[in-house]
């Protein structure tokens, strides 16, 4: 089920437009500093999904139990930091995928396809999370950074549930792309070569009966290994993201509550 009312222009265009806005806001500030951190993430997924015809009750299915989705063996992520003195821009991407075989505990229906409770199914989920955040220092010191600001996240969900019962075949697609403006808080503390940092962002939206709540928490520490004009660091962290959305159109309605959480390992190059 593709949700036309929530689908936007390509994600890359959204992120590029926001980056251009950030660059204009940063014009006139001090010379920028750049850092890029490729990450190896290992997120686990939890939550519930439901889909039904308009007017019919939504029957949630637990993604760990009913759909048997578990941890992603490995997921790729990347974070880029750009500092114009006080303005601190953070761009990030996380791409993850999950699959499993389970048994529905609640009925799923979409475009005339009905999979009742008790149906054995195979599920494949692809989830991409793109973000751009800008914060401004309220505690600007050499060792402590605390900033408040705003940003834009884009959550891209593509889930397919396929019946494995020969007597009741069918496929249900849950697809949506949600742009979510957020408020953000960012903090960092430096102790010599060790930096501890955190980023919290979130927002609740309600538009024409559609509703979405999103928040993202990213906490970690990194240790500088060398600094010779270009510096290199190794870091460990934990990221928790939650998307809770309920939406309806003329043909179907759906509810998605997905939570991703897990550790990551990152290598940072800064200049």
C-alpha positions in Angstrom: 0.0 0.0 0.0 1.7 3.2 -1.2 0.4 6.2 0.8 0.3 9.0 -1.8 -0.6 11.8 0.7 2.6 11.2 2.7 5.0 10.4 -0.2 7.3 13.3 -1.1 9.9 14.3 -3.6 13.0 12.0 -3.7 14.8 11.8 -0.4 18.0 13.1 -1.8 16.3 16.2 -3.0 15.0 16.9 0.5 18.3 16.4 2.2 20.1 18.5 -0.5 17.6 21.3 -0.1 18.1 21.3 3.6 21.9 21.3 3.3 21.7 24.3 0.9 19.6 26.1 3.5 22.1 25.3 6.2 24.9 26.5 4.1 23.2 29.8 3.5 22.5 30.2 7.2 26.2 29.5 7.9 27.5 32.1 5.5 29.6 34.7 7.2 30.5 32.4 10.1 34.0 31.1 10.8 35.7 28.7 8.5 33.9 25.3 8.7 35.3 22.2 10.2 34.3 18.8 8.7 34.1 15.3 10.2 32.8 12.1 8.5 32.0 9.0 10.4 31.1 5.8 8.6 29.4 3.4 10.9 28.7 -0.3 11.3 25.3 -0.6 13.1 23.6 -3.6 14.6 20.0 -2.6 15.2 17.2 -4.8 16.6 13.6 -4.0 15.5 10.5 -4.1 17.7 7.0 -2.8 17.7 3.7 -3.5 15.8 2.1 -3.1 12.4 -1.5 -3.2 11.4 -3.5 -2.7 8.1 -7.2 -2.8 7.4 -10.0 -1.5 5.1 -11.5 1.9 6.1 -14.0 1.5 9.0 -12.5 -1.8 10.0 -10.6 -2.2 13.3 -6.8 -2.3 13.2 -5.4 -5.5 14.6 -1.8 -5.1 15.6 0.8 -7.8 14.8 4.0 -7.8 17.0 7.0 -7.6 14.7 9.2 -9.8 16.9 6.6 -12.5 17.7 4.0 -12.6 14.9 6.4 -11.6 12.1 9.5 -13.1 13.6 11.7 -10.1 12.7 14.9 -9.8 14.7 18.3 -8.2 14.6 19.9 -7.0 11.4 23.3 -8.8 11.1 24.8 -5.5 10.0 23.5 -2.2 8.8 25.4 0.7 7.2 25.3 4.2 8.6 27.2 7.4 8.2 27.3 10.7 10.1 28.8 14.0 8.9 29.4 17.0 11.2 29.9 20.5 9.8 30.7 23.3 12.2 30.5 27.0 11.3 31.6 28.2 14.8 28.3 28.1 16.6 26.1 26.5 14.0 26.7 22.8 14.1 25.1 20.8 11.3 24.7 17.0 11.5 23.8 14.9 8.5 23.2 11.2 8.9 21.9 8.1 7.2 21.0 4.6 8.4 19.8 1.8 6.1 18.5 -1.4 7.7 16.7 -4.5 6.6 14.9 -7.3 8.4 13.1 -10.5 7.4 11.5 -13.5 9.0 8.8 -16.1 8.9 6.0 -16.1 11.5 2.2 -16.4 12.1 -0.2 -13.5 12.2 -2.0 -12.8 15.5 -4.2 -10.2 13.9 -5.8 -9.8 10.5 -4.0 -7.8 7.8 -5.8 -6.5 4.7 -4.8 -4.2 1.8 -6.4 -3.5 -1.6 -8.8 -6.4 -1.2 -6.2 -8.9 0.0 -7.1 -10.4 3.4 -4.7 -12.4 5.5 -6.6 -13.6 8.6 -5.1 -14.2 12.0 -3.3 -17.6 12.0 -1.9 -17.2 8.5 1.8 -18.2 8.2 3.6 -15.4 6.5 7.1 -14.3 5.3 8.0 -10.7 5.9 10.6 -8.4 4.5 11.2 -4.9 5.8 13.5 -2.2 4.4 13.9 0.9 6.6 15.9 4.0 5.7 16.4 7.0 7.9 17.8 10.2 6.5 18.4 13.3 8.6 19.7 16.9 8.7 19.9 18.8 12.0 21.3 22.3 12.8 21.9 23.4 16.4 23.2 26.7 17.9 25.4 26.8 21.0 23.9 28.0 24.2 27.0 26.8 26.2 29.9 27.6 23.9 33.2 26.6 25.6 36.3 24.7 24.5 35.4 21.6 26.5 31.6 21.7 26.6 29.1 22.2 23.8 25.3 22.4 24.4 23.2 23.4 21.4 19.5 23.8 20.6 18.0 23.8 17.1 15.9 22.1 14.5 16.0 19.8 11.5 14.4 17.4 9.1 14.2 13.6 9.2 12.9 11.4 6.4 11.7 7.9 7.3 11.4 5.6 4.3 9.5 2.3 5.0 9.0 -0.6 2.6 7.4 -3.7 4.2 6.1 -6.8 2.3 4.1 -9.5 4.0 3.5 -12.6 1.9 1.2 -15.5 2.8 2.9 -19.0 3.0 -0.5 -20.7 3.2 -1.2 -22.4 -0.2 -5.0 -22.2 0.5 -4.9 -18.5 1.1 -2.3 -16.8 -1.0 -1.7 -13.0 -1.0 0.7 -10.2 -0.6 0.4 -7.0 1.5 2.6 -4.0 0.9 3.1 -1.3 3.5 5.0 1.6 1.9 5.4 5.2 3.1 7.8 8.0 3.0 7.4 10.5 5.9 9.3 13.9 6.1 9.3 14.9 9.8 10.5 18.3 11.0 12.1 18.0 14.5 13.4 20.0 17.4 16.9 19.0 18.5 19.2 19.1 21.5 22.9 18.4 21.1 25.6 18.1 23.7 29.3 17.1 23.7 32.0 17.0 26.4 35.8 16.7 25.7 38.3 15.3 28.1 41.7 15.4 26.2 41.4 12.9 23.4 38.1 11.5 24.6 34.8 13.0 23.5 31.4 12.1 24.8 28.4 13.3 22.8 24.6 13.0 22.4 21.9 14.1 20.0 18.2 14.0 20.8 15.6 15.0 18.2 11.8 14.5 17.9 8.4 15.8 17.0 4.7 14.9 17.0 2.6 15.7 13.9 -1.1 15.6 13.2 -2.3 16.5 9.7 -5.8 15.8 8.2 -6.4 12.9 10.5 -3.0 11.4 9.9 -0.7 11.2 12.9 3.0 10.6 13.5 5.3 10.7 16.4 9.1 10.4 15.9 12.1 10.6 18.0 15.8 9.7 17.6 18.5 9.4 20.4 22.1 9.0 19.5 24.7 8.7 22.3 28.3 7.7 22.0 32.0 8.3 22.8 35.0 8.5 20.5 38.8 8.5 21.2 41.2 10.5 19.0 44.0 8.2 17.8 46.0 10.8 15.9 45.9 14.5 15.0 48.3 15.8 12.3 46.2 18.4 10.4 43.8 15.5 9.7 42.6 13.6 12.8 41.3 10.1 13.2 39.1 8.7 15.9 37.4 5.4 16.8 34.0 5.4 18.5 31.3 3.3 20.1 27.7 4.4 20.5 24.0 3.4 20.9 21.1 4.7 18.7 17.4 4.4 19.4 14.8 5.5 16.9 11.0 5.2 17.0 8.4 5.9 14.3 4.8 5.7 15.4 2.4 6.6 12.6 -1.3 6.1 11.8 -2.7 7.1 8.4 -5.8 6.5 6.3 -6.9 7.1 2.7 -9.9 6.2 0.6 -8.9 2.5 0.3 -7.0 1.5 3.3 -5.7 2.6 6.7 -2.6 1.5 8.5 -0.7 1.8 11.8 3.0 1.4 12.1 5.0 1.5 15.4 8.6 0.6 14.7 11.5 0.9 17.1 15.2 0.4 16.1 17.8 0.2 18.8 21.4 -1.1 19.0 25.1 -0.4 19.2 27.4 1.0 16.5 31.1 1.2 15.8 32.4 4.2 13.9 35.6 5.5 12.4 35.9 9.3 12.2 38.1 11.4 9.9 38.1 15.1 10.7 39.8 18.1 9.1 
